[in-house]
Amino acid sequence: MKKALTVLLAATAMAGMGLQGTATAAPTGWPEGCWTWTVPETNGRAANCTSPNGGSWKASAKCQPYDGAPAITWDATSWTKSGISMAFCPPLTYVTGGTFWTRSY
């Protein structure tokens, strides 16, 4: 009886391990060495990172309307894993600053 109970407990433990979901990869690293700058010719803001580490980034521009209305934030439309990301201010506004966003995938 003792041997049967041991076998049953071992089988239950092994079955429990086998029923676990498949392992998913851990998130990759965050981008490093990121910076942003204003690009007056495009009325926007650019962002780049020197070491992506598998992550992504995108630029964000702070845009001031010419009529004095409150400033708005305008983000790049997509995330990038390499190269420069650009965020452009809409018509009738001008760029006054900005930043960038990062994520680990």
N, C-alpha and C positions, 0 to 999 in steps of 0.2 A: 504494500500500500504506500509506504514511504517513497519507494522508487517511482511509482506511478505518479505521485503528486509532484515529485521533483521534475519528472519529464514533462508533465502538464504545465508547470510554471515556466520551465525553460522554453517550451513551444510557444506559450502565450507571449513571453517577452520577445522572442524572435519574430513572431507574427506582428507584434506591435511596432517593431523596428521596420519591418518590411512595408507596413501600411503608411508610413510617414510620407508626406509629399516629397516630390523631387526637390533636390537642393537648388536654390537659385544663387546666382553669383552675387556677391556683396557689391554694393555700390562702388564705383571707381572713385578715384581721388578728385579733389577739387582743383580747379585751375589755380595756378600761382603766377606771380609776376605780372599781374594785370594792371593796366593803366588806361586812362581815358583822356581825350583832348577834343577841343572845339575845332571844327572845320568850317571856317566862315564862308568859303566858296559854296558850300552845299547847304548852309543854314542848318547844320546838324552837329552831332557829336559822334565820335568814333571810339571804339574800345578794342583792345587787343590783350592777349596773354602770352607770355613767353613759354609757359609750361602747362599744357592742357591737362595732363595726368588723367585723361579719359573723361574729363568734365566738359562743360560748355559755358558760354558767356554770351551776353548781348548788351548793347549800349542803351543808354537812357538819356534823353535830352530834356532839359528844363526850358520851356518856351514861353516867352512873354508876348502877349498880343500888343500890337501897336496902339490900340485904343485904350490901353491902361487896365483892361480887365485882369483878373487874377491869372497868375502863371499856371501853365499846365505841364504835365509830364508826358512825354511821348517816348515809348519804347520801340526798339527794333522789332520787326515783325517775327523774326525767327532766331533761334539759338544757333550758335556756330561753335564748331570744335577746332577750327583753325582759321587763321586769317583775321581780317578786321570786320567788326560788326559796326553797322551804321544806324543811327536813329536820326531822322530828319524832322525838323519842325514844320508844321502845316503852314499854308499861306497866311499872310497877314500877321505872322509872329516872327520873332527872332530868338536865336538861342542865347541863353544867359548862363548856362552851366549844364551840369549833368553828372552822371555816374555810370556804373555798369552793374549787371546782375550776374551771379555765377550759380551753377548747380553741379552736382556730382555725377551727372549722366549726360 
